[in-house]
Amino acid sequence: ENWDLGPHLQVMFGKDGVAELIFGPAGAMPFADAQGHAHLGNIWQRLEQVPGVRCIFVRSAGKGFCAGGTPDVVKSMLESEAVRLRVMREGRAIVQGMIDCDLPIVSAINGAAVGAGAAVALLADVSIAGHRAKIIDGHTKLGVAAGDHAAVIWPLLCGMAKAKYHLLMCNTIDGVEAERIGLVSLAVPDDELESTARSVARQLAVGSPTALAFTKRTLNHWLRQAWPAFEHSLALEVLGFAGSDAREGFSALNEKRAANFRGPSSYHQTV
């Protein structure tokens, strides 16, 4: 039986051993609302426990892959320490859940993948982007550290120079460029995206479960070695949401203007 996890997240189970994790709603831009963000922290372990599931295929039924947290979620993080700490726990669970999940995960990245959407897209074991995909880590543009996944995996995917350039600049990276720098596994024409990614997922679903799981588990030790950097980045991101730059960045995005970041006046004297 399929799972309805709210307006932005569904799970469909196929007879081919592939569980489809689907961002939605159809025809609109998917976001990670508070409910969806919480589900993304535990869904990987839950799917591992479903008999017959051999591969997880993450796709979107909407106009983009996933645009990250809703404005309401961001606003509540600026205002509430309790919300910041909850989102930090869930963000950590998303990354750890995907790394520790023994099932192979395939993502089909159509359109915008931002924030938590980019994290899920790029932490997949096989990430396939449409040529017109738009991968954006917009944390520093908002005025907070790039903390939800980038420190653990971007330097390994595309190298430190490219990781720093794109994370500091908040560039939009299309599918063609993402493949060129190694940020995704493969880029294909947009009209071939779902069929290509689905074919990969089905091929993995008929592979040796132990061979695939053990290969993923051992390769992911490279990510586990970077775990302290990830924990630090996540903590600093959440710290940033309590600061003046995050409030200014959020206001600037809402008002469609350039942000005027100043930071605390004493910052350079105290660090």
Backbone as numpy.savetxt, mean C-alpha at the origin, in Angstrom:
# Nx Ny Nz CAx CAy CAz Cx Cy Cz
-18.34 -18.79 0.47 -19.19 -17.60 0.47 -18.30 -16.35 0.47
-18.63 -15.39 -0.39 -17.84 -14.17 -0.49 -18.00 -13.30 0.75
-17.03 -12.41 0.97 -17.04 -11.54 2.15 -17.31 -10.11 1.72
-18.25 -9.45 2.39 -18.51 -8.03 2.20 -17.93 -7.30 3.40
-16.85 -6.56 3.17 -16.12 -5.91 4.26 -16.36 -4.40 4.27
-17.50 -3.98 3.77 -17.82 -2.56 3.74 -17.87 -2.04 2.33
-18.11 -0.73 2.16 -18.28 -0.17 0.82 -17.02 -0.15 -0.02
-15.86 -0.29 0.61 -14.60 -0.13 -0.11 -13.80 -1.43 -0.27
-14.30 -2.54 0.26 -13.49 -3.76 0.25 -14.39 -5.00 0.19
-14.09 -5.87 -0.76 -14.81 -7.13 -0.92 -13.80 -8.26 -1.13
-14.22 -9.48 -0.80 -13.42 -10.66 -1.12 -14.31 -11.64 -1.87
-13.83 -12.11 -3.02 -14.53 -13.11 -3.81 -13.65 -14.35 -3.92
-14.24 -15.51 -3.73 -13.51 -16.76 -3.78 -13.85 -17.50 -5.07
-12.81 -17.82 -5.85 -13.00 -18.56 -7.09 -12.74 -20.04 -6.90
-13.21 -20.84 -7.84 -12.98 -22.28 -7.79 -11.56 -22.65 -8.24
-10.81 -21.64 -8.69 -9.45 -21.88 -9.18 -8.40 -21.71 -8.10
-8.82 -21.55 -6.84 -7.88 -21.38 -5.74 -7.44 -19.95 -5.52
-7.99 -19.02 -6.30 -7.61 -17.60 -6.18 -8.69 -16.86 -5.39
-8.27 -16.19 -4.31 -9.15 -15.29 -3.57 -8.89 -13.88 -4.07
-9.94 -13.19 -4.51 -9.80 -11.84 -5.03 -10.16 -10.83 -3.95
-9.20 -9.99 -3.59 -9.42 -8.88 -2.67 -9.65 -7.65 -3.55
-10.84 -7.08 -3.47 -11.26 -6.08 -4.45 -11.54 -4.75 -3.77
-10.83 -3.71 -4.20 -11.12 -2.36 -3.76 -12.29 -1.82 -4.58
-13.12 -1.00 -3.97 -14.26 -0.43 -4.66 -14.67 0.87 -4.00
-15.83 1.38 -4.38 -16.87 0.77 -5.20 -16.60 0.92 -6.69
-17.31 0.13 -7.48 -17.17 0.19 -8.93 -17.58 1.58 -9.43
-16.79 2.08 -10.38 -17.12 3.36 -11.00 -16.66 4.57 -10.23
-16.13 4.39 -9.03 -15.66 5.52 -8.22 -14.23 5.27 -7.79
-13.62 6.27 -7.14 -12.25 6.10 -6.65 -12.27 5.40 -5.30
-11.67 4.23 -5.19 -11.63 3.55 -3.89 -10.74 4.29 -2.89
-11.17 4.29 -1.64 -10.39 4.82 -0.54 -10.30 3.76 0.55
-9.39 3.94 1.47 -9.32 3.10 2.66 -9.95 3.88 3.80
-11.24 3.61 4.05 -11.88 4.24 5.20 -11.42 3.53 6.48
-11.90 3.99 7.62 -11.44 3.43 8.89 -11.71 1.93 8.95
-12.87 1.50 8.48 -13.22 0.09 8.50 -12.33 -0.71 7.56
-12.12 -0.19 6.35 -11.29 -0.89 5.37 -9.84 -0.99 5.80
-9.32 0.08 6.41 -7.94 0.08 6.87 -7.74 -0.98 7.95
-8.71 -1.11 8.83 -8.63 -2.14 9.87 -8.64 -3.53 9.27
-9.50 -3.76 8.27 -9.57 -5.07 7.63 -8.25 -5.41 6.92
-7.60 -4.40 6.33 -6.34 -4.67 5.63 -5.25 -5.14 6.57
-5.41 -4.88 7.86 -4.42 -5.34 8.82 -4.52 -6.81 9.16
-5.71 -7.40 8.98 -5.87 -8.81 9.38 -6.33 -9.73 8.26
-6.59 -9.17 7.08 -7.18 -9.97 6.00 -6.25 -11.06 5.50
-4.94 -10.82 5.54 -3.98 -11.78 4.98 -3.96 -13.05 5.81
-3.95 -12.91 7.12 -3.98 -14.08 7.99 -5.30 -14.82 7.85
-6.39 -14.07 7.75 -7.71 -14.70 7.59 -7.78 -15.51 6.30
-7.26 -14.97 5.21 -7.32 -15.68 3.93 -6.44 -16.92 3.94
-5.32 -16.86 4.66 -4.47 -18.05 4.78 -5.21 -19.23 5.39
-6.18 -18.93 6.22 -6.88 -19.98 6.96 -8.08 -20.54 6.21
-8.38 -19.98 5.04 -9.53 -20.46 4.26 -9.12 -21.67 3.43
-9.75 -22.82 3.62 -9.38 -24.01 2.85 -9.55 -23.77 1.35
-8.56 -24.21 0.60 -8.64 -24.12 -0.85 -8.05 -22.86 -1.45
-7.77 -21.84 -0.63 -7.17 -20.62 -1.17 -5.67 -20.83 -1.35
-5.20 -20.62 -2.57 -3.78 -20.86 -2.90 -3.05 -19.59 -3.33
-3.81 -18.54 -3.63 -3.19 -17.28 -4.06 -4.18 -16.16 -3.78
-3.65 -14.97 -3.47 -4.47 -13.78 -3.25 -4.22 -12.80 -4.40
-5.29 -12.39 -5.05 -5.22 -11.47 -6.19 -5.89 -10.17 -5.78
-5.12 -9.09 -5.68 -5.65 -7.79 -5.26 -5.87 -6.93 -6.50
-7.10 -6.47 -6.66 -7.44 -5.62 -7.80 -8.46 -4.59 -7.36
-8.81 -3.71 -8.28 -9.80 -2.69 -8.00 -10.93 -2.76 -9.01
-12.14 -2.52 -8.52 -13.29 -2.39 -9.41 -13.58 -0.92 -9.70
-12.75 -0.03 -9.18 -13.00 1.39 -9.30 -12.16 2.07 -10.36
-12.18 3.41 -10.33 -11.47 4.22 -11.32 -9.97 4.24 -11.09
-9.54 3.85 -9.92 -8.13 3.73 -9.60 -7.95 2.54 -8.69
-6.70 2.27 -8.31 -6.44 1.11 -7.44 -6.95 1.39 -6.02
-6.37 2.38 -5.37 -6.85 2.83 -4.05 -6.12 4.12 -3.71
-6.88 5.14 -3.35 -6.30 6.47 -3.10 -5.89 6.67 -1.66
-5.76 5.59 -0.89 -5.29 5.71 0.49 -6.40 6.12 1.43
-6.01 6.67 2.57 -6.98 7.02 3.60 -7.92 8.13 3.17
-9.16 8.04 3.62 -10.13 9.09 3.31 -9.74 10.38 4.02
-10.21 11.53 3.50 -9.95 12.79 4.20 -10.42 12.77 5.65
-11.51 12.06 5.93 -11.99 11.98 7.32 -10.99 11.25 8.21
-10.37 10.20 7.68 -9.37 9.47 8.45 -8.17 10.38 8.74
-7.71 11.10 7.73 -6.56 12.00 7.91 -6.91 13.08 8.93
-8.09 13.67 8.80 -8.51 14.71 9.74 -8.55 14.18 11.17
-9.08 12.98 11.35 -9.16 12.42 12.70 -7.77 12.11 13.26
-6.82 11.77 12.39 -5.45 11.55 12.86 -4.82 12.85 13.34
-5.13 13.96 12.67 -4.60 15.25 13.10 -5.15 15.65 14.47
-6.35 15.19 14.77 -7.05 15.68 15.96 -6.95 14.75 17.17
-6.67 13.46 16.95 -6.81 12.51 18.04 -5.59 11.61 18.18
-5.00 11.61 19.37 -3.89 10.71 19.64 -4.34 9.26 19.56
-5.54 8.97 20.05 -6.05 7.60 20.02 -6.17 7.08 18.60
-6.64 7.94 17.69 -6.75 7.53 16.29 -5.37 7.33 15.69
-4.44 8.21 15.98 -3.07 8.06 15.47 -2.48 6.72 15.88
-2.66 6.37 17.15 -2.09 5.11 17.64 -2.81 3.90 17.02
-4.11 4.02 16.81 -4.84 2.92 16.16 -4.37 2.73 14.73
-4.26 3.82 14.01 -3.81 3.72 12.60 -2.38 3.21 12.53
-1.54 3.58 13.50 -0.17 3.06 13.52 -0.17 1.54 13.69
-0.99 1.04 14.61 -1.07 -0.41 14.81 -1.56 -1.10 13.54
-2.57 -0.53 12.90 -3.11 -1.14 11.68 -2.12 -1.06 10.54
-1.41 0.07 10.40 -0.41 0.20 9.35 0.71 -0.81 9.50
1.12 -1.03 10.74 2.14 -2.04 11.01 1.61 -3.43 10.66
0.34 -3.69 11.00 -0.24 -5.00 10.73 -0.37 -5.28 9.24
-0.66 -4.25 8.45 -0.75 -4.44 7.00 0.58 -4.92 6.44
1.65 -4.22 6.80 2.97 -4.56 6.27 3.42 -5.93 6.77
3.29 -6.16 8.08 3.71 -7.44 8.62 2.84 -8.57 8.09
1.54 -8.31 7.94 0.64 -9.34 7.44 0.99 -9.78 6.04
1.33 -8.82 5.18 1.67 -9.17 3.80 3.02 -9.87 3.72
3.97 -9.46 4.54 5.29 -10.08 4.53 5.22 -11.51 5.07
4.44 -11.71 6.13 4.38 -13.02 6.78 3.40 -14.00 6.13
2.49 -13.50 5.31 1.52 -14.37 4.65 2.25 -15.34 3.72
2.03 -16.63 3.90 2.70 -17.63 3.08 2.09 -17.77 1.69
0.87 -17.27 1.50 0.26 -17.33 0.18 0.89 -16.28 -0.74
1.12 -16.60 -2.01 1.58 -15.58 -2.93 0.50 -14.53 -3.16
0.91 -13.27 -3.23 -0.02 -12.15 -3.42 0.34 -11.46 -4.74
-0.67 -11.25 -5.58 -0.51 -10.59 -6.87 -1.36 -9.33 -6.87
-0.80 -8.21 -7.30 -1.59 -6.97 -7.40 -1.69 -6.53 -8.85
-2.86 -6.00 -9.21 -3.10 -5.41 -10.53 -3.37 -3.93 -10.30
-2.41 -3.09 -10.64 -2.46 -1.67 -10.27 -3.00 -0.85 -11.44
-4.25 -0.45 -11.31 -4.88 0.41 -12.32 -5.05 1.81 -11.75
-4.62 2.81 -12.46 -4.81 4.18 -12.00 -4.04 4.48 -10.74
-4.63 5.32 -9.87 -3.92 5.84 -8.71 -3.79 4.81 -7.61
-2.57 4.68 -7.08 -2.29 3.88 -5.89 -1.52 4.78 -4.94
-2.18 5.18 -3.87 -1.63 6.19 -2.96 -1.74 5.68 -1.53
-0.80 6.06 -0.68 -0.89 5.73 0.74 -1.00 4.24 0.97
-2.04 3.83 1.71 -2.25 2.41 1.97 -2.44 1.63 0.68
-3.01 2.29 -0.34 -3.16 1.64 -1.64 -1.82 1.32 -2.26
-0.88 2.25 -2.19 0.46 2.00 -2.72 1.16 0.92 -1.90
0.94 0.91 -0.59 1.56 -0.11 0.25 1.13 -1.50 -0.17
-0.17 -1.72 -0.33 -0.67 -3.02 -0.74 -0.21 -3.37 -2.14
-0.22 -2.39 -3.03 0.19 -2.64 -4.42 1.63 -3.10 -4.50
2.52 -2.45 -3.76 3.95 -2.70 -3.92 4.48 -3.79 -2.99
3.76 -4.10 -1.92 4.17 -5.20 -1.06 3.72 -6.56 -1.60
2.89 -6.55 -2.64 2.51 -7.81 -3.27 3.76 -8.51 -3.80
3.73 -9.83 -3.82 4.90 -10.58 -4.28 5.13 -10.40 -5.77
4.05 -10.29 -6.53 4.12 -9.95 -7.95 3.22 -8.75 -8.16
3.80 -7.62 -8.52 3.04 -6.38 -8.72 3.02 -6.07 -10.21
1.83 -5.93 -10.76 1.67 -5.68 -12.19 0.89 -4.38 -12.36
1.48 -3.43 -13.08 0.89 -2.10 -13.23 0.45 -1.88 -14.67
-0.68 -1.22 -14.83 -1.04 -0.72 -16.14 -0.11 0.42 -16.52
0.08 0.62 -17.81 0.99 1.68 -18.25 0.60 3.04 -17.69
-0.69 3.26 -17.50 -1.15 4.56 -17.01 -1.43 4.56 -15.50
-0.91 3.57 -14.81 -1.02 3.59 -13.34 -0.33 4.84 -12.79
-0.75 5.25 -11.62 -0.14 6.42 -10.96 0.19 6.03 -9.52
1.45 5.70 -9.30 1.91 5.32 -7.96 2.46 6.56 -7.27
1.90 6.88 -6.12 2.28 8.11 -5.42 2.44 7.81 -3.94
3.60 8.10 -3.39 3.74 8.13 -1.94 3.73 9.60 -1.55
2.58 10.07 -1.09 2.40 11.50 -0.87 2.65 11.98 0.53
3.34 11.19 1.34 3.49 11.55 2.74 4.19 12.90 2.95
5.33 13.10 2.30 6.08 14.33 2.59 5.33 15.55 2.06
4.53 15.38 1.02 3.71 16.50 0.53 2.66 16.88 1.56
2.21 15.89 2.34 1.25 16.16 3.41 1.92 16.74 4.64
3.25 16.56 4.74 3.98 17.10 5.89 4.33 16.08 6.94
4.32 14.78 6.54 4.71 13.72 7.47 5.72 12.80 6.79
6.41 11.99 7.58 7.41 11.08 7.05 6.74 9.97 6.23
7.46 9.47 5.23 6.99 8.34 4.43 7.12 7.08 5.27
6.05 6.75 6.01 6.19 5.74 7.04 5.43 4.45 6.88
4.48 4.37 5.94 3.59 3.21 6.02 4.10 1.95 5.32
5.13 2.05 4.52 5.70 0.84 3.90 7.02 1.11 3.20
7.26 2.36 2.81 8.32 2.66 1.85 9.70 2.30 2.36
9.98 2.58 3.65 11.33 2.35 4.17 11.71 0.88 4.12
10.72 -0.01 4.23 11.03 -1.43 4.28 11.29 -2.03 2.90
10.75 -1.38 1.82 10.82 -2.08 0.54 11.30 -1.24 -0.64
11.08 0.07 -0.65 11.48 0.84 -1.83 12.98 0.76 -2.12
13.87 0.91 -1.12 15.30 0.81 -1.46 15.68 -0.54 -2.06
15.01 -1.62 -1.64 15.30 -2.94 -2.21 14.74 -3.07 -3.62
13.60 -2.43 -3.88 12.98 -2.54 -5.20 13.71 -1.70 -6.24
13.94 -0.44 -5.92 14.44 0.47 -6.96 15.76 1.14 -6.60
16.37 0.78 -5.47 17.65 1.37 -5.09 17.45 2.61 -4.24
18.45 2.92 -3.44 18.33 4.03 -2.49 18.21 5.39 -3.19
18.96 5.59 -4.29 18.92 6.89 -4.96 17.53 7.19 -5.50
16.92 6.21 -6.18 15.57 6.41 -6.72 14.55 6.51 -5.59
14.72 5.68 -4.55 13.78 5.72 -3.43 13.78 7.11 -2.78
14.95 7.64 -2.50 15.02 8.96 -1.88 14.44 10.02 -2.81
14.78 9.97 -4.08 14.30 10.98 -5.03 12.78 11.02 -5.06
12.15 9.87 -5.26 10.70 9.85 -5.41 9.97 10.09 -4.09
10.50 9.57 -2.97 9.83 9.76 -1.70 9.97 11.19 -1.19
11.10 11.82 -1.44 11.27 13.21 -1.02 10.51 14.18 -1.92
10.44 13.86 -3.21 9.79 14.74 -4.18 8.29 14.49 -4.30
7.81 13.34 -3.84 6.40 12.96 -4.00 5.98 12.94 -5.47
6.83 12.38 -6.31 6.52 12.31 -7.74 5.41 11.29 -8.01
4.67 11.54 -9.08 3.75 10.54 -9.60 4.53 9.64 -10.56
4.50 8.34 -10.32 5.27 7.39 -11.12 4.29 6.54 -11.91
4.34 6.62 -13.24 3.42 5.80 -14.03 3.95 4.37 -14.13
3.13 3.50 -14.70 3.49 2.09 -14.75 4.76 1.82 -15.52
4.94 2.53 -16.63 6.13 2.32 -17.46 7.40 2.66 -16.69
7.39 3.82 -16.02 8.55 4.23 -15.24 8.75 3.33 -14.02
7.64 2.91 -13.40 7.75 2.02 -12.24 8.43 0.72 -12.62
8.11 0.18 -13.78 8.78 -1.05 -14.23 10.25 -0.76 -14.56
10.51 0.38 -15.18 11.89 0.71 -15.59 12.82 0.78 -14.40
12.35 1.33 -13.28 13.23 1.48 -12.11 13.13 0.28 -11.16
12.26 -0.69 -11.47 12.16 -1.88 -10.64 11.18 -1.78 -9.49
10.34 -0.75 -9.49 9.39 -0.58 -8.40 8.25 -1.60 -8.49
7.93 -2.05 -9.70 6.92 -3.10 -9.89 7.53 -4.24 -10.69
6.86 -5.39 -10.64 7.37 -6.57 -11.35 7.23 -6.45 -12.85
6.11 -5.86 -13.29 5.76 -5.86 -14.71 4.81 -4.72 -14.99
4.92 -4.12 -16.18 3.95 -3.13 -16.64 3.39 -3.60 -17.98
2.09 -3.46 -18.14 1.42 -3.92 -19.36 0.42 -2.85 -19.79
-0.02 -2.88 -21.05 -1.08 -1.96 -21.47 -2.31 -2.11 -20.57
-2.98 -1.00 -20.33 -4.08 -1.01 -19.36 -5.17 -2.01 -19.70
-5.46 -2.19 -20.99 -6.53 -3.11 -21.35 -6.12 -4.57 -21.19
-4.84 -4.82 -20.90 -4.37 -6.19 -20.67 -4.08 -6.46 -19.20
-4.26 -5.43 -18.36 -3.81 -5.52 -16.97 -4.50 -6.65 -16.21
-5.82 -6.64 -16.17 -6.52 -7.62 -15.34 -6.30 -9.04 -15.84
-6.34 -9.23 -17.16 -6.17 -10.59 -17.69 -4.76 -11.10 -17.42
-3.75 -10.23 -17.54 -2.37 -10.64 -17.28 -2.18 -11.00 -15.81
-2.65 -10.12 -14.93 -2.48 -10.37 -13.50 -3.27 -11.60 -13.05
-4.45 -11.77 -13.59 -5.26 -12.94 -13.24 -4.58 -14.22 -13.70
-3.96 -14.17 -14.87 -3.25 -15.34 -15.38 -2.08 -15.71 -14.47
-1.35 -14.71 -13.99 -0.25 -14.96 -13.06 -0.78 -15.57 -11.77
-1.88 -15.02 -11.25 -2.45 -15.53 -10.01 -2.89 -16.99 -10.17
-3.50 -17.31 -11.29 -3.94 -18.69 -11.52 -2.77 -19.64 -11.66
-1.70 -19.16 -12.29 -0.52 -20.00 -12.43 0.10 -20.28 -11.06
0.16 -19.27 -10.21 0.69 -19.47 -8.87 -0.21 -20.39 -8.05
-1.52 -20.31 -8.27 -2.47 -21.11 -7.50 -2.32 -22.60 -7.77
-1.75 -22.98 -8.91 -1.58 -24.41 -9.20 -0.14 -24.85 -8.96
0.70 -23.94 -8.46 2.08 -24.29 -8.14 2.16 -25.03 -6.82
3.35 -25.49 -6.49 3.58 -26.19 -5.23 3.40 -25.22 -4.06
2.40 -25.43 -3.20 2.20 -24.50 -2.08 3.42 -24.36 -1.19
4.09 -25.49 -0.93 5.25 -25.41 -0.05 6.42 -24.71 -0.73
6.67 -25.02 -2.00 7.79 -24.39 -2.70 7.60 -22.88 -2.79
6.38 -22.46 -3.11 6.12 -21.02 -3.22 6.20 -20.35 -1.86
5.60 -20.98 -0.85 5.61 -20.39 0.49 7.02 -20.29 1.04
7.80 -21.35 0.87 9.15 -21.35 1.43 10.05 -20.36 0.69
9.85 -20.22 -0.62 10.63 -19.24 -1.38 10.29 -17.82 -0.93
8.99 -17.54 -0.81 8.58 -16.22 -0.34 9.10 -15.95 1.06
8.98 -16.95 1.94 9.39 -16.78 3.32 10.88 -16.45 3.43
11.71 -17.12 2.64 13.14 -16.87 2.72 13.52 -15.53 2.08
12.93 -15.22 0.94 13.24 -13.93 0.30 12.82 -12.76 1.19
11.74 -12.92 1.91 11.25 -11.82 2.74 12.12 -11.56 3.97
13.11 -12.40 4.21 14.07 -12.07 5.27 14.85 -10.80 4.93
14.98 -10.48 3.63 15.59 -9.20 3.26 14.74 -8.05 3.80
13.41 -8.19 3.75 12.53 -7.16 4.28 12.57 -7.14 5.81
12.68 -8.30 6.40 12.74 -8.36 7.87 14.01 -7.70 8.40
15.09 -7.77 7.62 16.31 -7.07 8.04 16.09 -5.56 8.08
15.17 -5.07 7.25 14.89 -3.63 7.21 13.79 -3.24 8.20
13.32 -4.18 9.01 12.19 -3.90 9.89 12.46 -2.75 10.87
13.64 -2.65 11.47 13.86 -1.51 12.37 13.68 -0.16 11.65
14.12 -0.07 10.40 13.93 1.18 9.66 12.45 1.45 9.43
11.69 0.39 9.15 10.25 0.57 8.95 9.58 1.03 10.24
9.89 0.37 11.36 9.29 0.75 12.64 9.58 2.22 12.95
10.81 2.64 12.69 11.20 4.03 12.96 10.42 4.98 12.07
10.32 4.65 10.78 9.61 5.53 9.84 8.13 5.64 10.21
7.52 4.53 10.62 6.11 4.55 10.99 5.89 5.41 12.23
6.77 5.26 13.23 6.64 6.06 14.44 6.80 7.55 14.14
7.75 7.89 13.26 7.96 9.30 12.93 6.81 9.85 12.11
6.22 9.02 11.24 5.03 9.47 10.51 3.92 9.84 11.47
3.65 8.96 12.42 2.57 9.20 13.38 2.88 10.41 14.25
4.14 10.57 14.64 4.55 11.77 15.38 4.27 13.02 14.56
4.54 12.93 13.25 4.31 14.08 12.38 2.87 14.52 12.31
1.93 13.57 12.44 0.52 13.93 12.37 0.08 14.79 13.56
0.91 14.84 14.60 0.60 15.71 15.74 1.21 17.10 15.56
1.90 17.31 14.44 2.65 18.55 14.27 1.98 19.57 13.36
2.58 20.76 13.30 2.02 21.87 12.54 2.13 21.65 11.03
3.18 20.99 10.57 3.32 20.79 9.13 2.21 19.92 8.56
1.80 18.88 9.30 0.71 18.02 8.82 -0.59 18.81 8.73
-0.85 19.65 9.70 -2.07 20.47 9.65 -2.03 21.42 8.46
-0.87 22.01 8.21 -0.72 22.90 7.05 -0.85 22.13 5.75
-0.23 20.95 5.67 -0.32 20.15 4.46 -1.74 19.73 4.15
-2.49 19.34 5.17 -3.88 18.93 4.98 -4.73 20.11 4.53
-4.52 21.27 5.13 -5.26 22.47 4.73 -4.94 22.84 3.29
-3.68 22.75 2.92 -3.28 23.10 1.55 -3.91 22.17 0.52
-3.95 20.88 0.83 -4.58 19.93 -0.10 -6.07 20.23 -0.25
-6.74 20.51 0.85 -8.17 20.82 0.80 -8.45 22.12 0.05
-7.55 23.08 0.20 -7.75 24.39 -0.42 -7.10 24.49 -1.79
-6.49 23.38 -2.24 -5.86 23.30 -3.56 -4.86 24.44 -3.78
-3.93 24.54 -2.82 -2.88 25.56 -2.89 -1.57 24.94 -2.47
-0.48 25.67 -2.70 0.82 25.19 -2.26 0.92 25.33 -0.75
1.51 24.33 -0.12 1.68 24.37 1.33 2.81 25.32 1.70
2.67 25.94 2.85 3.70 26.81 3.40 4.25 26.16 4.65
5.14 25.18 4.46 5.69 24.44 5.59 6.74 25.26 6.32
6.62 25.33 7.62 7.60 26.05 8.44 8.25 25.14 9.48
7.52 24.14 9.93 8.03 23.29 10.99 8.12 24.07 12.28
8.39 23.40 13.40 8.58 24.12 14.65 9.84 25.00 14.56
9.75 26.19 15.12 10.85 27.13 14.97 12.15 26.61 15.56
12.05 25.72 16.54 13.25 25.25 17.24 13.78 23.94 16.67
13.20 23.44 15.55 13.53 22.08 15.08 15.04 21.89 14.89
15.67 22.75 14.13 17.07 22.53 13.79 18.01 22.75 15.00
17.49 23.37 16.03 18.32 23.56 17.20 18.17 22.39 18.19
17.13 21.54 17.99 16.86 20.52 19.01 17.10 19.10 18.52
17.44 18.92 17.25 17.69 17.55 16.77 19.11 17.40 16.31
